[in-house]
Amino acid sequence: MLVLGGLLFIMSTLAGVFDGLRDGGHLVGLELLAVTLPGVVALIFTWRHIRST
């Protein structure tokens, strides 16, 4: 699940950056804040949870 979630996270980030560049540069920052930041936090907490068990 961690691999699948990581792949989904990377694909959604790349799609958001591509769309943001196409529609306007300010949307890239919004995508990084709204999609990438929560995704990174979720991956970090998931990895820590896996390692602690």
ModelCIF file with pLDDT and N, C-alpha, C, O atoms, coordinates in Angstrom:
data_MODEL
#
_entry.id   MODEL 
#
_entity.id                         1 
_entity.type                       polymer 
_entity.pdbx_number_of_molecules   1 
#
_entity_poly.entity_id                      1 
_entity_poly.type                           'polypeptide(L)' 
_entity_poly.nstd_linkage                   no 
_entity_poly.nstd_monomer                   no 
_entity_poly.pdbx_seq_one_letter_code       MLVLGGLLFIMSTLAGVFDGLRDGGHLVGLELLAVTLPGVVALIFTWRHIRST 
_entity_poly.pdbx_seq_one_letter_code_can   MLVLGGLLFIMSTLAGVFDGLRDGGHLVGLELLAVTLPGVVALIFTWRHIRST 
_entity_poly.pdbx_strand_id                 A 
#
loop_
_entity_poly_seq.entity_id 
_entity_poly_seq.num 
_entity_poly_seq.mon_id 
_entity_poly_seq.hetero 
1 1  MET n 
1 2  LEU n 
1 3  VAL n 
1 4  LEU n 
1 5  GLY n 
1 6  GLY n 
1 7  LEU n 
1 8  LEU n 
1 9  PHE n 
1 10 ILE n 
1 11 MET n 
1 12 SER n 
1 13 THR n 
1 14 LEU n 
1 15 ALA n 
1 16 GLY n 
1 17 VAL n 
1 18 PHE n 
1 19 ASP n 
1 20 GLY n 
1 21 LEU n 
1 22 ARG n 
1 23 ASP n 
1 24 GLY n 
1 25 GLY n 
1 26 HIS n 
1 27 LEU n 
1 28 VAL n 
1 29 GLY n 
1 30 LEU n 
1 31 GLU n 
1 32 LEU n 
1 33 LEU n 
1 34 ALA n 
1 35 VAL n 
1 36 THR n 
1 37 LEU n 
1 38 PRO n 
1 39 GLY n 
1 40 VAL n 
1 41 VAL n 
1 42 ALA n 
1 43 LEU n 
1 44 ILE n 
1 45 PHE n 
1 46 THR n 
1 47 TRP n 
1 48 ARG n 
1 49 HIS n 
1 50 ILE n 
1 51 ARG n 
1 52 SER n 
1 53 THR n 
#
_struct_asym.id          A 
_struct_asym.entity_id   1 
#
loop_
_ma_qa_metric.id 
_ma_qa_metric.mode 
_ma_qa_metric.name 
_ma_qa_metric.software_group_id 
_ma_qa_metric.type 
1 global pLDDT . pLDDT 
2 local  pLDDT . pLDDT 
#
_ma_qa_metric_global.metric_id      1 
_ma_qa_metric_global.metric_value   87.21 
_ma_qa_metric_global.model_id       1 
_ma_qa_metric_global.ordinal_id     1 
#
loop_
_ma_qa_metric_local.label_asym_id 
_ma_qa_metric_local.label_comp_id 
_ma_qa_metric_local.label_seq_id 
_ma_qa_metric_local.metric_id 
_ma_qa_metric_local.metric_value 
_ma_qa_metric_local.model_id 
_ma_qa_metric_local.ordinal_id 
A MET 1  2 75.00 1 1  
A LEU 2  2 77.00 1 2  
A VAL 3  2 85.00 1 3  
A LEU 4  2 87.00 1 4  
A GLY 5  2 81.00 1 5  
A GLY 6  2 82.00 1 6  
A LEU 7  2 90.00 1 7  
A LEU 8  2 88.00 1 8  
A PHE 9  2 86.00 1 9  
A ILE 10 2 90.00 1 10 
A MET 11 2 92.00 1 11 
A SER 12 2 89.00 1 12 
A THR 13 2 89.00 1 13 
A LEU 14 2 91.00 1 14 
A ALA 15 2 90.00 1 15 
A GLY 16 2 87.00 1 16 
A VAL 17 2 89.00 1 17 
A PHE 18 2 91.00 1 18 
A ASP 19 2 89.00 1 19 
A GLY 20 2 86.00 1 20 
A LEU 21 2 89.00 1 21 
A ARG 22 2 90.00 1 22 
A ASP 23 2 87.00 1 23 
A GLY 24 2 82.00 1 24 
A GLY 25 2 81.00 1 25 
A HIS 26 2 85.00 1 26 
A LEU 27 2 85.00 1 27 
A VAL 28 2 87.00 1 28 
A GLY 29 2 87.00 1 29 
A LEU 30 2 87.00 1 30 
A GLU 31 2 85.00 1 31 
A LEU 32 2 86.00 1 32 
A LEU 33 2 88.00 1 33 
A ALA 34 2 87.00 1 34 
A VAL 35 2 84.00 1 35 
A THR 36 2 87.00 1 36 
A LEU 37 2 90.00 1 37 
A PRO 38 2 89.00 1 38 
A GLY 39 2 85.00 1 39 
A VAL 40 2 88.00 1 40 
A VAL 41 2 91.00 1 41 
A ALA 42 2 87.00 1 42 
A LEU 43 2 85.00 1 43 
A ILE 44 2 90.00 1 44 
A PHE 45 2 92.00 1 45 
A THR 46 2 88.00 1 46 
A TRP 47 2 88.00 1 47 
A ARG 48 2 93.00 1 48 
A HIS 49 2 92.00 1 49 
A ILE 50 2 90.00 1 50 
A ARG 51 2 92.00 1 51 
A SER 52 2 92.00 1 52 
A THR 53 2 79.00 1 53 
#
loop_
_atom_site.group_PDB 
_atom_site.id 
_atom_site.type_symbol 
_atom_site.label_atom_id 
_atom_site.label_alt_id 
_atom_site.label_comp_id 
_atom_site.label_asym_id 
_atom_site.label_entity_id 
_atom_site.label_seq_id 
_atom_site.pdbx_PDB_ins_code 
_atom_site.Cartn_x 
_atom_site.Cartn_y 
_atom_site.Cartn_z 
_atom_site.occupancy 
_atom_site.B_iso_or_equiv 
_atom_site.pdbx_formal_charge 
_atom_site.auth_seq_id 
_atom_site.auth_comp_id 
_atom_site.auth_asym_id 
_atom_site.auth_atom_id 
_atom_site.pdbx_PDB_model_num 
ATOM 1   N N  . MET A 1 1  ? 0.815  -1.186 0.000   1.00 75.00 ? 1  MET A N  1 
ATOM 2   C CA . MET A 1 1  ? 0.000  0.000  0.000   1.00 75.00 ? 1  MET A CA 1 
ATOM 3   C C  . MET A 1 1  ? 0.864  1.258  0.000   1.00 75.00 ? 1  MET A C  1 
ATOM 4   O O  . MET A 1 1  ? 0.518  2.266  -0.616  1.00 75.00 ? 1  MET A O  1 
ATOM 5   N N  . LEU A 1 2  ? 1.993  1.181  0.701   1.00 77.00 ? 2  LEU A N  1 
ATOM 6   C CA . LEU A 1 2  ? 2.876  2.342  0.727   1.00 77.00 ? 2  LEU A CA 1 
ATOM 7   C C  . LEU A 1 2  ? 3.417  2.657  -0.664  1.00 77.00 ? 2  LEU A C  1 
ATOM 8   O O  . LEU A 1 2  ? 3.518  3.824  -1.044  1.00 77.00 ? 2  LEU A O  1 
ATOM 9   N N  . VAL A 1 3  ? 3.762  1.628  -1.414  1.00 85.00 ? 3  VAL A N  1 
ATOM 10  C CA . VAL A 1 3  ? 4.277  1.824  -2.776  1.00 85.00 ? 3  VAL A CA 1 
ATOM 11  C C  . VAL A 1 3  ? 3.174  2.377  -3.674  1.00 85.00 ? 3  VAL A C  1 
ATOM 12  O O  . VAL A 1 3  ? 3.406  3.315  -4.437  1.00 85.00 ? 3  VAL A O  1 
ATOM 13  N N  . LEU A 1 4  ? 1.974  1.800  -3.585  1.00 87.00 ? 4  LEU A N  1 
ATOM 14  C CA . LEU A 1 4  ? 0.860  2.275  -4.397  1.00 87.00 ? 4  LEU A CA 1 
ATOM 15  C C  . LEU A 1 4  ? 0.488  3.712  -4.038  1.00 87.00 ? 4  LEU A C  1 
ATOM 16  O O  . LEU A 1 4  ? 0.237  4.529  -4.923  1.00 87.00 ? 4  LEU A O  1 
ATOM 17  N N  . GLY A 1 5  ? 0.452  4.016  -2.765  1.00 81.00 ? 5  GLY A N  1 
ATOM 18  C CA . GLY A 1 5  ? 0.168  5.386  -2.329  1.00 81.00 ? 5  GLY A CA 1 
ATOM 19  C C  . GLY A 1 5  ? 1.239  6.362  -2.767  1.00 81.00 ? 5  GLY A C  1 
ATOM 20  O O  . GLY A 1 5  ? 0.930  7.485  -3.167  1.00 81.00 ? 5  GLY A O  1 
ATOM 21  N N  . GLY A 1 6  ? 2.496  5.948  -2.698  1.00 82.00 ? 6  GLY A N  1 
ATOM 22  C CA . GLY A 1 6  ? 3.587  6.805  -3.152  1.00 82.00 ? 6  GLY A CA 1 
ATOM 23  C C  . GLY A 1 6  ? 3.518  7.072  -4.641  1.00 82.00 ? 6  GLY A C  1 
ATOM 24  O O  . GLY A 1 6  ? 3.765  8.189  -5.094  1.00 82.00 ? 6  GLY A O  1 
ATOM 25  N N  . LEU A 1 7  ? 3.178  6.032  -5.404  1.00 90.00 ? 7  LEU A N  1 
ATOM 26  C CA . LEU A 1 7  ? 3.035  6.202  -6.852  1.00 90.00 ? 7  LEU A CA 1 
ATOM 27  C C  . LEU A 1 7  ? 1.877  7.138  -7.183  1.00 90.00 ? 7  LEU A C  1 
ATOM 28  O O  . LEU A 1 7  ? 2.002  7.994  -8.059  1.00 90.00 ? 7  LEU A O  1 
ATOM 29  N N  . LEU A 1 8  ? 0.765  6.982  -6.496  1.00 88.00 ? 8  LEU A N  1 
ATOM 30  C CA . LEU A 1 8  ? -0.379 7.867  -6.705  1.00 88.00 ? 8  LEU A CA 1 
ATOM 31  C C  . LEU A 1 8  ? -0.038 9.302  -6.331  1.00 88.00 ? 8  LEU A C  1 
ATOM 32  O O  . LEU A 1 8  ? -0.433 10.240 -7.023  1.00 88.00 ? 8  LEU A O  1 
ATOM 33  N N  . PHE A 1 9  ? 0.687  9.469  -5.250  1.00 86.00 ? 9  PHE A N  1 
ATOM 34  C CA . PHE A 1 9  ? 1.124  10.788 -4.805  1.00 86.00 ? 9  PHE A CA 1 
ATOM 35  C C  . PHE A 1 9  ? 2.022  11.455 -5.846  1.00 86.00 ? 9  PHE A C  1 
ATOM 36  O O  . PHE A 1 9  ? 1.841  12.632 -6.157  1.00 86.00 ? 9  PHE A O  1 
ATOM 37  N N  . ILE A 1 10 ? 2.983  10.716 -6.382  1.00 90.00 ? 10 ILE A N  1 
ATOM 38  C CA . ILE A 1 10 ? 3.902  11.268 -7.384  1.00 90.00 ? 10 ILE A CA 1 
ATOM 39  C C  . ILE A 1 10 ? 3.156  11.621 -8.664  1.00 90.00 ? 10 ILE A C  1 
ATOM 40  O O  . ILE A 1 10 ? 3.379  12.684 -9.244  1.00 90.00 ? 10 ILE A O  1 
ATOM 41  N N  . MET A 1 11 ? 2.268  10.730 -9.105  1.00 92.00 ? 11 MET A N  1 
ATOM 42  C CA . MET A 1 11 ? 1.517  10.999 -10.337 1.00 92.00 ? 11 MET A CA 1 
ATOM 43  C C  . MET A 1 11 ? 0.603  12.206 -10.182 1.00 92.00 ? 11 MET A C  1 
ATOM 44  O O  . MET A 1 11 ? 0.490  13.017 -11.101 1.00 92.00 ? 11 MET A O  1 
ATOM 45  N N  . SER A 1 12 ? -0.041 12.336 -9.049  1.00 89.00 ? 12 SER A N  1 
ATOM 46  C CA . SER A 1 12 ? -0.937 13.471 -8.844  1.00 89.00 ? 12 SER A CA 1 
ATOM 47  C C  . SER A 1 12 ? -0.159 14.773 -8.728  1.00 89.00 ? 12 SER A C  1 
ATOM 48  O O  . SER A 1 12 ? -0.628 15.814 -9.187  1.00 89.00 ? 12 SER A O  1 
ATOM 49  N N  . THR A 1 13 ? 1.018  14.731 -8.124  1.00 89.00 ? 13 THR A N  1 
ATOM 50  C CA . THR A 1 13 ? 1.855  15.923 -8.048  1.00 89.00 ? 13 THR A CA 1 
ATOM 51  C C  . THR A 1 13 ? 2.320  16.352 -9.438  1.00 89.00 ? 13 THR A C  1 
ATOM 52  O O  . THR A 1 13 ? 2.242  17.532 -9.782  1.00 89.00 ? 13 THR A O  1 
ATOM 53  N N  . LEU A 1 14 ? 2.798  15.411 -10.229 1.00 91.00 ? 14 LEU A N  1 
ATOM 54  C CA . LEU A 1 14 ? 3.252  15.747 -11.576 1.00 91.00 ? 14 LEU A CA 1 
ATOM 55  C C  . LEU A 1 14 ? 2.114  16.261 -12.446 1.00 91.00 ? 14 LEU A C  1 
ATOM 56  O O  . LEU A 1 14 ? 2.302  17.201 -13.218 1.00 91.00 ? 14 LEU A O  1 
ATOM 57  N N  . ALA A 1 15 ? 0.943  15.660 -12.333 1.00 90.00 ? 15 ALA A N  1 
ATOM 58  C CA . ALA A 1 15 ? -0.209 16.140 -13.104 1.00 90.00 ? 15 ALA A CA 1 
ATOM 59  C C  . ALA A 1 15 ? -0.606 17.543 -12.674 1.00 90.00 ? 15 ALA A C  1 
ATOM 60  O O  . ALA A 1 15 ? -0.938 18.378 -13.515 1.00 90.00 ? 15 ALA A O  1 
ATOM 61  N N  . GLY A 1 16 ? -0.576 17.811 -11.378 1.00 87.00 ? 16 GLY A N  1 
ATOM 62  C CA . GLY A 1 16 ? -0.914 19.146 -10.889 1.00 87.00 ? 16 GLY A CA 1 
ATOM 63  C C  . GLY A 1 16 ? 0.087  20.192 -11.329 1.00 87.00 ? 16 GLY A C  1 
ATOM 64  O O  . GLY A 1 16 ? -0.303 21.303 -11.691 1.00 87.00 ? 16 GLY A O  1 
ATOM 65  N N  . VAL A 1 17 ? 1.367  19.864 -11.307 1.00 89.00 ? 17 VAL A N  1 
ATOM 66  C CA . VAL A 1 17 ? 2.396  20.803 -11.759 1.00 89.00 ? 17 VAL A CA 1 
ATOM 67  C C  . VAL A 1 17 ? 2.239  21.074 -13.254 1.00 89.00 ? 17 VAL A C  1 
ATOM 68  O O  . VAL A 1 17 ? 2.341  22.221 -13.690 1.00 89.00 ? 17 VAL A O  1 
ATOM 69  N N  . PHE A 1 18 ? 1.992  20.031 -14.036 1.00 91.00 ? 18 PHE A N  1 
ATOM 70  C CA . PHE A 1 18 ? 1.801  20.212 -15.472 1.00 91.00 ? 18 PHE A CA 1 
ATOM 71  C C  . PHE A 1 18 ? 0.590  21.094 -15.758 1.00 91.00 ? 18 PHE A C  1 
ATOM 72  O O  . PHE A 1 18 ? 0.668  22.006 -16.581 1.00 91.00 ? 18 PHE A O  1 
ATOM 73  N N  . ASP A 1 19 ? -0.527 20.828 -15.086 1.00 89.00 ? 19 ASP A N  1 
ATOM 74  C CA . ASP A 1 19 ? -1.717 21.652 -15.284 1.00 89.00 ? 19 ASP A CA 1 
ATOM 75  C C  . ASP A 1 19 ? -1.490 23.075 -14.802 1.00 89.00 ? 19 ASP A C  1 
ATOM 76  O O  . ASP A 1 19 ? -1.955 24.026 -15.430 1.00 89.00 ? 19 ASP A O  1 
ATOM 77  N N  . GLY A 1 20 ? -0.787 23.227 -13.702 1.00 86.00 ? 20 GLY A N  1 
ATOM 78  C CA . GLY A 1 20 ? -0.497 24.564 -13.191 1.00 86.00 ? 20 GLY A CA 1 
ATOM 79  C C  . GLY A 1 20 ? 0.368  25.365 -14.141 1.00 86.00 ? 20 GLY A C  1 
ATOM 80  O O  . GLY A 1 20 ? 0.138  26.559 -14.330 1.00 86.00 ? 20 GLY A O  1 
ATOM 81  N N  . LEU A 1 21 ? 1.364  24.726 -14.743 1.00 89.00 ? 21 LEU A N  1 
ATOM 82  C CA . LEU A 1 21 ? 2.207  25.424 -15.713 1.00 89.00 ? 21 LEU A CA 1 
ATOM 83  C C  . LEU A 1 21 ? 1.420  25.792 -16.961 1.00 89.00 ? 21 LEU A C  1 
ATOM 84  O O  . LEU A 1 21 ? 1.652  26.838 -17.568 1.00 89.00 ? 21 LEU A O  1 
ATOM 85  N N  . ARG A 1 22 ? 0.495  24.932 -17.337 1.00 90.00 ? 22 ARG A N  1 
ATOM 86  C CA . ARG A 1 22 ? -0.307 25.196 -18.525 1.00 90.00 ? 22 ARG A CA 1 
ATOM 87  C C  . ARG A 1 22 ? -1.301 26.341 -18.288 1.00 90.00 ? 22 ARG A C  1 
ATOM 88  O O  . ARG A 1 22 ? -1.511 27.173 -19.171 1.00 90.00 ? 22 ARG A O  1 
ATOM 89  N N  . ASP A 1 23 ? -1.908 26.382 -17.100 1.00 87.00 ? 23 ASP A N  1 
ATOM 90  C CA . ASP A 1 23 ? -2.953 27.361 -16.818 1.00 87.00 ? 23 ASP A CA 1 
ATOM 91  C C  . ASP A 1 23 ? -2.442 28.639 -16.170 1.00 87.00 ? 23 ASP A C  1 
ATOM 92  O O  . ASP A 1 23 ? -3.130 29.659 -16.201 1.00 87.00 ? 23 ASP A O  1 
ATOM 93  N N  . GLY A 1 24 ? -1.272 28.607 -15.595 1.00 82.00 ? 24 GLY A N  1 
ATOM 94  C CA . GLY A 1 24 ? -0.716 29.792 -14.941 1.00 82.00 ? 24 GLY A CA 1 
ATOM 95  C C  . GLY A 1 24 ? 0.213  29.383 -13.821 1.00 82.00 ? 24 GLY A C  1 
ATOM 96  O O  . GLY A 1 24 ? -0.044 28.414 -13.106 1.00 82.00 ? 24 GLY A O  1 
ATOM 97  N N  . GLY A 1 25 ? 1.295  30.126 -13.673 1.00 81.00 ? 25 GLY A N  1 
ATOM 98  C CA . GLY A 1 25 ? 2.320  29.756 -12.706 1.00 81.00 ? 25 GLY A CA 1 
ATOM 99  C C  . GLY A 1 25 ? 1.862  29.757 -11.271 1.00 81.00 ? 25 GLY A C  1 
ATOM 100 O O  . GLY A 1 25 ? 2.383  28.993 -10.458 1.00 81.00 ? 25 GLY A O  1 
ATOM 101 N N  . HIS A 1 26 ? 0.889  30.603 -10.932 1.00 85.00 ? 26 HIS A N  1 
ATOM 102 C CA . HIS A 1 26 ? 0.446  30.669 -9.543  1.00 85.00 ? 26 HIS A CA 1 
ATOM 103 C C  . HIS A 1 26 ? -0.260 29.383 -9.114  1.00 85.00 ? 26 HIS A C  1 
ATOM 104 O O  . HIS A 1 26 ? -0.318 29.081 -7.922  1.00 85.00 ? 26 HIS A O  1 
ATOM 105 N N  . LEU A 1 27 ? -0.787 28.636 -10.055 1.00 85.00 ? 27 LEU A N  1 
ATOM 106 C CA . LEU A 1 27 ? -1.468 27.387 -9.710  1.00 85.00 ? 27 LEU A CA 1 
ATOM 107 C C  . LEU A 1 27 ? -0.499 26.288 -9.301  1.00 85.00 ? 27 LEU A C  1 
ATOM 108 O O  . LEU A 1 27 ? -0.889 25.347 -8.609  1.00 85.00 ? 27 LEU A O  1 
ATOM 109 N N  . VAL A 1 28 ? 0.760  26.393 -9.720  1.00 87.00 ? 28 VAL A N  1 
ATOM 110 C CA . VAL A 1 28 ? 1.762  25.399 -9.305  1.00 87.00 ? 28 VAL A CA 1 
ATOM 111 C C  . VAL A 1 28 ? 1.968  25.487 -7.794  1.00 87.00 ? 28 VAL A C  1 
ATOM 112 O O  . VAL A 1 28 ? 2.011  24.466 -7.108  1.00 87.00 ? 28 VAL A O  1 
ATOM 113 N N  . GLY A 1 29 ? 2.093  26.692 -7.288  1.00 87.00 ? 29 GLY A N  1 
ATOM 114 C CA . GLY A 1 29 ? 2.255  26.870 -5.845  1.00 87.00 ? 29 GLY A CA 1 
ATOM 115 C C  . GLY A 1 29 ? 1.058  26.363 -5.067  1.00 87.00 ? 29 GLY A C  1 
ATOM 116 O O  . GLY A 1 29 ? 1.205  25.749 -4.010  1.00 87.00 ? 29 GLY A O  1 
ATOM 117 N N  . LEU A 1 30 ? -0.120 26.621 -5.591  1.00 87.00 ? 30 LEU A N  1 
ATOM 118 C CA . LEU A 1 30 ? -1.333 26.139 -4.936  1.00 87.00 ? 30 LEU A CA 1 
ATOM 119 C C  . LEU A 1 30 ? -1.384 24.613 -4.930  1.00 87.00 ? 30 LEU A C  1 
ATOM 120 O O  . LEU A 1 30 ? -1.783 24.005 -3.937  1.00 87.00 ? 30 LEU A O  1 
ATOM 121 N N  . GLU A 1 31 ? -0.982 24.000 -6.031  1.00 85.00 ? 31 GLU A N  1 
ATOM 122 C CA . GLU A 1 31 ? -0.967 22.538 -6.101  1.00 85.00 ? 31 GLU A CA 1 
ATOM 123 C C  . GLU A 1 31 ? 0.043  21.960 -5.131  1.00 85.00 ? 31 GLU A C  1 
ATOM 124 O O  . GLU A 1 31 ? -0.231 20.963 -4.462  1.00 85.00 ? 31 GLU A O  1 
ATOM 125 N N  . LEU A 1 32 ? 1.209  22.580 -5.053  1.00 86.00 ? 32 LEU A N  1 
ATOM 126 C CA . LEU A 1 32 ? 2.221  22.084 -4.125  1.00 86.00 ? 32 LEU A CA 1 
ATOM 127 C C  . LEU A 1 32 ? 1.752  22.203 -2.685  1.00 86.00 ? 32 LEU A C  1 
ATOM 128 O O  . LEU A 1 32 ? 2.055  21.344 -1.856  1.00 86.00 ? 32 LEU A O  1 
ATOM 129 N N  . LEU A 1 33 ? 1.018  23.259 -2.388  1.00 88.00 ? 33 LEU A N  1 
ATOM 130 C CA . LEU A 1 33 ? 0.523  23.460 -1.029  1.00 88.00 ? 33 LEU A CA 1 
ATOM 131 C C  . LEU A 1 33 ? -0.655 22.540 -0.715  1.00 88.00 ? 33 LEU A C  1 
ATOM 132 O O  . LEU A 1 33 ? -0.734 21.991 0.384   1.00 88.00 ? 33 LEU A O  1 
ATOM 133 N N  . ALA A 1 34 ? -1.568 22.368 -1.664  1.00 87.00 ? 34 ALA A N  1 
ATOM 134 C CA . ALA A 1 34 ? -2.804 21.629 -1.391  1.00 87.00 ? 34 ALA A CA 1 
ATOM 135 C C  . ALA A 1 34 ? -2.680 20.120 -1.593  1.00 87.00 ? 34 ALA A C  1 
ATOM 136 O O  . ALA A 1 34 ? -3.407 19.359 -0.955  1.00 87.00 ? 34 ALA A O  1 
ATOM 137 N N  . VAL A 1 35 ? -1.781 19.674 -2.459  1.00 84.00 ? 35 VAL A N  1 
ATOM 138 C CA . VAL A 1 35 ? -1.683 18.239 -2.758  1.00 84.00 ? 35 VAL A CA 1 
ATOM 139 C C  . VAL A 1 35 ? -0.384 17.642 -2.243  1.00 84.00 ? 35 VAL A C  1 
ATOM 140 O O  . VAL A 1 35 ? -0.394 16.612 -1.569  1.00 84.00 ? 35 VAL A O  1 
ATOM 141 N N  . THR A 1 36 ? 0.723  18.278 -2.556  1.00 87.00 ? 36 THR A N  1 
ATOM 142 C CA . THR A 1 36 ? 2.019  17.701 -2.233  1.00 87.00 ? 36 THR A CA 1 
ATOM 143 C C  . THR A 1 36 ? 2.313  17.730 -0.740  1.00 87.00 ? 36 THR A C  1 
ATOM 144 O O  . THR A 1 36 ? 2.779  16.731 -0.191  1.00 87.00 ? 36 THR A O  1 
ATOM 145 N N  . LEU A 1 37 ? 2.058  18.822 -0.083  1.00 90.00 ? 37 LEU A N  1 
ATOM 146 C CA . LEU A 1 37 ? 2.353  18.915 1.352   1.00 90.00 ? 37 LEU A CA 1 
ATOM 147 C C  . LEU A 1 37 ? 1.579  17.877 2.172   1.00 90.00 ? 37 LEU A C  1 
ATOM 148 O O  . LEU A 1 37 ? 2.195  17.182 2.979   1.00 90.00 ? 37 LEU A O  1 
ATOM 149 N N  . PRO A 1 38 ? 0.259  17.740 2.004   1.00 89.00 ? 38 PRO A N  1 
ATOM 150 C CA . PRO A 1 38 ? -0.433 16.675 2.754   1.00 89.00 ? 38 PRO A CA 1 
ATOM 151 C C  . PRO A 1 38 ? 0.029  15.269 2.359   1.00 89.00 ? 38 PRO A C  1 
ATOM 152 O O  . PRO A 1 38 ? 0.068  14.367 3.197   1.00 89.00 ? 38 PRO A O  1 
ATOM 153 N N  . GLY A 1 39 ? 0.375  15.087 1.097   1.00 85.00 ? 39 GLY A N  1 
ATOM 154 C CA . GLY A 1 39 ? 0.871  13.779 0.660   1.00 85.00 ? 39 GLY A CA 1 
ATOM 155 C C  . GLY A 1 39 ? 2.184  13.417 1.317   1.00 85.00 ? 39 GLY A C  1 
ATOM 156 O O  . GLY A 1 39 ? 2.381  12.273 1.726   1.00 85.00 ? 39 GLY A O  1 
ATOM 157 N N  . VAL A 1 40 ? 3.084  14.378 1.423   1.00 88.00 ? 40 VAL A N  1 
ATOM 158 C CA . VAL A 1 40 ? 4.370  14.142 2.077   1.00 88.00 ? 40 VAL A CA 1 
ATOM 159 C C  . VAL A 1 40 ? 4.165  13.818 3.556   1.00 88.00 ? 40 VAL A C  1 
ATOM 160 O O  . VAL A 1 40 ? 4.796  12.908 4.093   1.00 88.00 ? 40 VAL A O  1 
ATOM 161 N N  . VAL A 1 41 ? 3.292  14.557 4.196   1.00 91.00 ? 41 VAL A N  1 
ATOM 162 C CA . VAL A 1 41 ? 3.024  14.308 5.616   1.00 91.00 ? 41 VAL A CA 1 
ATOM 163 C C  . VAL A 1 41 ? 2.428  12.917 5.809   1.00 91.00 ? 41 VAL A C  1 
ATOM 164 O O  . VAL A 1 41 ? 2.820  12.200 6.730   1.00 91.00 ? 41 VAL A O  1 
ATOM 165 N N  . ALA A 1 42 ? 1.481  12.525 4.946   1.00 87.00 ? 42 ALA A N  1 
ATOM 166 C CA . ALA A 1 42 ? 0.877  11.198 5.052   1.00 87.00 ? 42 ALA A CA 1 
ATOM 167 C C  . ALA A 1 42 ? 1.904  10.092 4.831   1.00 87.00 ? 42 ALA A C  1 
ATOM 168 O O  . ALA A 1 42 ? 1.893  9.089  5.545   1.00 87.00 ? 42 ALA A O  1 
ATOM 169 N N  . LEU A 1 43 ? 2.790  10.262 3.853   1.00 85.00 ? 43 LEU A N  1 
ATOM 170 C CA . LEU A 1 43 ? 3.817  9.253  3.614   1.00 85.00 ? 43 LEU A CA 1 
ATOM 171 C C  . LEU A 1 43 ? 4.785  9.142  4.794   1.00 85.00 ? 43 LEU A C  1 
ATOM 172 O O  . LEU A 1 43 ? 5.180  8.038  5.170   1.00 85.00 ? 43 LEU A O  1 
ATOM 173 N N  . ILE A 1 44 ? 5.161  10.263 5.369   1.00 90.00 ? 44 ILE A N  1 
ATOM 174 C CA . ILE A 1 44 ? 6.074  10.243 6.517   1.00 90.00 ? 44 ILE A CA 1 
ATOM 175 C C  . ILE A 1 44 ? 5.429  9.536  7.704   1.00 90.00 ? 44 ILE A C  1 
ATOM 176 O O  . ILE A 1 44 ? 6.057  8.686  8.336   1.00 90.00 ? 44 ILE A O  1 
ATOM 177 N N  . PHE A 1 45 ? 4.171  9.882  8.013   1.00 92.00 ? 45 PHE A N  1 
ATOM 178 C CA . PHE A 1 45 ? 3.506  9.235  9.143   1.00 92.00 ? 45 PHE A CA 1 
ATOM 179 C C  . PHE A 1 45 ? 3.276  7.755  8.894   1.00 92.00 ? 45 PHE A C  1 
ATOM 180 O O  . PHE A 1 45 ? 3.376  6.952  9.821   1.00 92.00 ? 45 PHE A O  1 
ATOM 181 N N  . THR A 1 46 ? 2.969  7.381  7.656   1.00 88.00 ? 46 THR A N  1 
ATOM 182 C CA . THR A 1 46 ? 2.774  5.970  7.338   1.00 88.00 ? 46 THR A CA 1 
ATOM 183 C C  . THR A 1 46 ? 4.082  5.205  7.503   1.00 88.00 ? 46 THR A C  1 
ATOM 184 O O  . THR A 1 46 ? 4.101  4.116  8.078   1.00 88.00 ? 46 THR A O  1 
ATOM 185 N N  . TRP A 1 47 ? 5.171  5.771  7.001   1.00 88.00 ? 47 TRP A N  1 
ATOM 186 C CA . TRP A 1 47 ? 6.474  5.106  7.112   1.00 88.00 ? 47 TRP A CA 1 
ATOM 187 C C  . TRP A 1 47 ? 6.879  4.954  8.582   1.00 88.00 ? 47 TRP A C  1 
ATOM 188 O O  . TRP A 1 47 ? 7.400  3.912  8.979   1.00 88.00 ? 47 TRP A O  1 
ATOM 189 N N  . ARG A 1 48 ? 6.640  5.991  9.385   1.00 93.00 ? 48 ARG A N  1 
ATOM 190 C CA . ARG A 1 48 ? 6.974  5.897  10.817  1.00 93.00 ? 48 ARG A CA 1 
ATOM 191 C C  . ARG A 1 48 ? 6.116  4.849  11.510  1.00 93.00 ? 48 ARG A C  1 
ATOM 192 O O  . ARG A 1 48 ? 6.597  4.127  12.383  1.00 93.00 ? 48 ARG A O  1 
ATOM 193 N N  . HIS A 1 49 ? 4.850  4.763  11.124  1.00 92.00 ? 49 HIS A N  1 
ATOM 194 C CA . HIS A 1 49 ? 3.970  3.770  11.726  1.00 92.00 ? 49 HIS A CA 1 
ATOM 195 C C  . HIS A 1 49 ? 4.412  2.351  11.367  1.00 92.00 ? 49 HIS A C  1 
ATOM 196 O O  . HIS A 1 49 ? 4.401  1.461  12.217  1.00 92.00 ? 49 HIS A O  1 
ATOM 197 N N  . ILE A 1 50 ? 4.795  2.144  10.127  1.00 90.00 ? 50 ILE A N  1 
ATOM 198 C CA . ILE A 1 50 ? 5.278  0.828  9.696   1.00 90.00 ? 50 ILE A CA 1 
ATOM 199 C C  . ILE A 1 50 ? 6.541  0.445  10.446  1.00 90.00 ? 50 ILE A C  1 
ATOM 200 O O  . ILE A 1 50 ? 6.681  -0.695 10.891  1.00 90.00 ? 50 ILE A O  1 
ATOM 201 N N  . ARG A 1 51 ? 7.464  1.394  10.587  1.00 92.00 ? 51 ARG A N  1 
ATOM 202 C CA . ARG A 1 51 ? 8.724  1.099  11.276  1.00 92.00 ? 51 ARG A CA 1 
ATOM 203 C C  . ARG A 1 51 ? 8.553  0.857  12.768  1.00 92.00 ? 51 ARG A C  1 
ATOM 204 O O  . ARG A 1 51 ? 9.347  0.133  13.369  1.00 92.00 ? 51 ARG A O  1 
ATOM 205 N N  . SER A 1 52 ? 7.522  1.454  13.379  1.00 92.00 ? 52 SER A N  1 
ATOM 206 C CA . SER A 1 52 ? 7.356  1.287  14.819  1.00 92.00 ? 52 SER A CA 1 
ATOM 207 C C  . SER A 1 52 ? 6.706  -0.042 15.198  1.00 92.00 ? 52 SER A C  1 
ATOM 208 O O  . SER A 1 52 ? 6.798  -0.468 16.350  1.00 92.00 ? 52 SER A O  1 
ATOM 209 N N  . THR A 1 53 ? 6.057  -0.695 14.251  1.00 79.00 ? 53 THR A N  1 
ATOM 210 C CA . THR A 1 53 ? 5.396  -1.963 14.579  1.00 79.00 ? 53 THR A CA 1 
ATOM 211 C C  . THR A 1 53 ? 6.270  -3.156 14.279  1.00 79.00 ? 53 THR A C  1 
ATOM 212 O O  . THR A 1 53 ? 5.857  -4.295 14.500  1.00 79.00 ? 53 THR A O  1 
#
